[in-house]
């Protein structure tokens, strides 16, 4: 799981709330993290692998949004690997980990491992949050006809730059002036928690607003394309809205326990003695949400692939050949019967011979097409190449 408590535990003089959760059944907790992260890792990779029966075809250049979806999955996979490695060392070498609690110890490797593994997990998941924010921004820009593959460079600079800057800044403030003196006051811990949860709260607050604006803009484009709003267009707009809802639902499910847990632990930290009987229920709630975090945080990777692509099946094709992969856009000119993925099929009444003559109408069609990637109807040329709608 990803929590700033992982970094604060590296302090030999850690606070009582951190000690409470980190010392609660550590073997069970590490086992839960390993199990959840392993299952999520395997299922995520299975989702992204090409499947048997998928027709190979020459693929167009991937769009910026489809690239972002892939990068979100990559961040989840690498973050899950960090959880598995960290928890495995904790289980396999308990004596090595015990040296973290030694004040002024001569062996620096336990503390270095503690800090390094915690930073790896935080950095990757923080980058995933920023990529998810970029996905919402890119979705909105696609409708406004302001996005393209050129914007992916700006997304890389913003995502990795902010993720590294916030992670390093939070760690530096937490461990200043040295690892042995951190957590001597909230002035060390609070900036670290802010830099950790800032991108998470950004996604929770801003992404729904951007998704709502995108859906509204889609409806306007569909109405303005031909001056009418047919049942097919209404259904397309509804499916895009449901897709965004599923993405936010997965995010809330996986990370709401972190916010609840952190709120409870901060409340306990402000108490003179967290072991008092009136605080028993709060301590129990903090420990329960701590275990829930160990289950849900690593599962984000797999659940996001379900939201992005739907269930892609078990039949993996291990033969090497150039073929369509889940995160690439579907071709707008050749869509076969076995196109991947194809969880949604619409019967369109738009004929191939029907052309939009004006430049504005053509640009509108392109924007709508970008928003409806993944639709594999044999006749619908308008709704096939959107990284936002891919897989639904």
N, C-alpha and C positions, 0 to 999 in steps of 0.2 A: 504494500500500500504506500501511498505518497502522502506524507504528513511532515510538517516542520518539526514535529516531535522527534523525528529520526535524527535531525541535526543537533537538537538540544540534548539528546541522550548522550552525545559524544562529549559533553561537558562533564568532568568528574564531579562538579558541584551542582548538578542538575536540580531543577526545582522539584517540589514534592509531587505536583500533578503529573509531570513527565515520568517520574519514578513510579508512580502508581500504575500507569497504563503499560509502561515498558516492562515492568516486573510481573505483570499479571499473566500467568501461564505462558511464558515466552516460547516454550517448545510447541505448545498447541498453536499459538499465534503464528509462529514461523511456518509450521506445517500447513496451516490454512492459507497463508500467503503463497507458498510453493504450489499447493494444489490448485488454487484459483488461477494463478498466473500461468501455470503449465497448461491447464485446460484452455484458457483464453488464447494463449500463444498458438497451440496446435490448431484450434478451430479458426483463428484468424488467418493463419497461413493456408489452411484448407479452403477457406472462402476465396482467397486471392489466386489460388492456382487454377490454371485452365482445366476444363472438364472434357471428358470424352463426349463425342458427338457434336462438338463445337467446330463449325466449319472454319478452316483457315482462310483468311482473306487479307488483302493489303489494307492496312489501317491508315487512316488519316492522322495528322499530327495531333497529339493530345491537347486538350484545352487546358486553360489555367485551373479551372475548378476541378477537373478530373485529376490533375497533378496534385492539387491540395488534398483531395481525398486520399490519395496514395500516401502522401507525406504524413497525414494524421495516423494512418495505420502503421507506418514505419515507426513513428514516435511511440505508439502504444506497444509495438513489438519490442523495441529496444528498452523501453521502460520496464516491461514485464521481465525481460532477461535480467535487468538489474535487480529486480525484486527476488527472482529465483536465486541468483548468485549470492546476494546479501543474506537471505534467509538460510541458504544451505551452509554458508560459513558459520552462521550463528548456531545452527544445529550441530554441525560436525566438529566445531572447535570451541566448545564452551569456555575452556581455560583461556584461549586467546582473547575472546570477547570480554572476559572478566577483568582483563588488565585495563580496560577503558576506564573503570571506576577508580583506578589507582591514581591519587593526586601526586604530582611531581614524579611519576614513574619514569624509568630510563628507557623503556621500550616504547618507541613512537609508532610502531607499525599498527597496533590495534586502533589507536586514535586516527591514524591516517586512513586505514580501511573504513572506519566508521564514517568519517567525514567524506571521503571520496565516493563511497557507495551511496550515501544519502544525497550528495550533490548530483550524482548521475541520475538517480530516480527523479529528483525534483526538476532538474533541467529538462529531461525528456518529456515529462508530463506537462511542464510549463510551456514548452515549445508546442506540444499538442494543443493546449488551450489557445495559444496565439494563432496556430494554423486554423483552428475552428472559427476564430473570430475573422480571420482573413477569408474563410469560405463564405461567411455571411456577407462580408463586404463585397466579395467578388460576385456573389449571386445578385446583389443589388445593382452592381455596375454592369452586369450582363444585360439586365433589363434596360438600363440607361444607355446601352451601347457604348460604354466607356471602358470595358474590360477586354483583355486579350492575353496572349501568351507573354507579351512584353511586360505585363504587370507582375508576372511571377517573380521577376528579379527584385522588385520592390517588396513583395511579400517575404522573400527570403531574407532581405536585409532587415525588415522590421521584426520578423519572427525570431530569428536566431540572435539578432542584436539585442532585442529587449529581453529575451529569455536568459542569455548569458549575463547581461548587465544586471538584471534584477537578482539573479542567483548569486553572482559574485558579491554584489553589494550587500545582500542580506546575510551571507555567510561572513563577510568581513566585519559587519557591525556586530554580529552575534559573538564572534570569537575575538573581538578586540578587547584588550591588547594582546591576549594570549588565550590558548585553549583552556588553560587551567583557571582563568579568571572570568570566563564567560558565565552568563546566568547569575551574575551578582546583583542584578536589578532588572526591572522590566525595560529599562532604556536599551538593554542589549537585545532582548527577545522580541519586543513589539515591532521594530523595523523589519526584523527577519520574517515575522508572520505576515506583515503587510505585503512585502515583496513576494511572498509565496502565494498568497490568496488573491492578489490584485488581478492577475489574468483570469482566474476562475470566476471571480465576481463580475469581471468585465463580460465574459461570455454569458453569464446568467442574466445580466441586466440588458446589455446592448444587443445581443444576437436576436432575442425575440422581437425587438423593435425593427431591426433590419429585415428579418424574415417577414414580418407583417407588411412592411413597406414594399418588399419585393412581390408578395402575393397581390397586393393592391395594384402595383404597376403591371403585373401580368394580366390581371383582369382588364385593365385599361387598354393594353396592347391587343388583347384578343377581341375586345369590342370594336376598337378602331381599325382593325385589319380590313374588315369588309363592311363595317357599319352594323353588324348583327352579332348576336351572342348566342350561338347554337348550343345544343345539349352537349355535344362533343367538347366544345371549348369550355363550357362550364365544368364538365367532368375533369378536364385536364387541369384547370385551375385548382379544383378541389384536391386532386391527387398531389399536386405540388405542395399545397398547404399541409396535407397530411404527412408528406415526406419531411418537411421542416419540423412539424410537431414531433415526429418520432425521433429526430435527431436531438431535440431539446429534452424530450422525455428520457432518453438514454443518459444524457449528461446529468440531468437532475437526479436520476436514480443512483448513479454511480458516485456522485460527489456531495449530495445533500448531507450524508452521514458525516462527512468531514467537517462541515460547517457546524452541525449540531455538536459533534464531539469537541471541537475547539472552543465553542461557547461554554460548554460545561466545564472544561478544564480551566479556562480562564476564570470562571466563577469560583472554582475550587482554589485556584492560586490566590485569590483575594481574601480567602478565609484564614484566620489565625492558625487553625488546626483542621486539616482536611479529613482527619480521622474521627471527628466528632460524630456521634450517633445521628443528630438531625440531618447530616449530610449523606447518610447511607444510601438513600434513593438516588441522589445525584451521582455518587460514586458508581453505583450499579449501572446507571444509564450511560455514564462515560465509558465504562468497561464494555458494555454491550455494543455501543456504537463503534468502539475501537475494533472489535472483532468483525463487525459488519463492514468496516472500511477495508479490512484485510481480504474480504470476499469480493466486494463490489468494485473497488478501484482497479484491480487488474482485469476485471471482466469488461471494462470499457472497450477494449480493442475489438473483441468479438461482437459485442452488441452494436458497436458502430458499423461494422461491416454488414450486419443485418439491416440497419437503418439505411445504409448507402446503397447496397446491392440486392438485398433480400437473401434468402437462403439459396445458395448456388449448387447444392447437392454434394454427394460423396464421390462421384465417379471422376477421379482425377486422371488426367492424361499426362503420363510422364515422358511421352515421346517428344523429343526436341524438334520443334518446327515453328516457323513464324505463324502466330495465331493471335486472335483477339484476346486480350486480357481484361479482367473486370474493370480496371480503372481507366481504360481508354474509351474514347468516344466511339459510338457506333457510326458506321458509314452512312451518310445521308443519301447515297446513290445505290448501294447494294446491301440489302438486308435480307439474309437468308432465313429459312424456316427455323434453323437451330441457333439463331443469334443469341449472344450471351451478354448480360443476363436478360431474361424476358418474363418477369413476374406479372407484367401488366400488358394487356393487348386491347387495343381499341379498334373498332370498325369505323373507318373514316369514309366520308362521302366526298372527299376532295379528290378530283380526278387529275391524272398526270398531265393531261392536256391543258389544264387550267393554269394560266400564267398571270402573275401580278405585274402590270406594266410599269407602274410608277416606281421611282427610286425609293421613295419613302415607304411604300408598301413592301418592297423587297427587303429593306432594312428591318422592317417590323417582323417579317417572316423569319429572318435570320435570328432576331432576338428571341422570338418564340421558340424557334428550333433549338436554340442553345438551352432553353429552359425545359425542354422535354426530352432530353437524351434518354435512351433506354426503351422508348416505345418502339415495338417491332412490328407494327401493322404493315401488311404488305403494300397498302395503297397510300398510307399517310406519309407524305414527304415533308410535312411541316413539323412533325413532332418526333424527331429521331436523334438529335445530336446535342442534348443538353447535359452538361456535367451536374446540373442541379437535380434533374429528374432521372438521372441514370439509375437504372435498376428497378424503377417503380412503374 
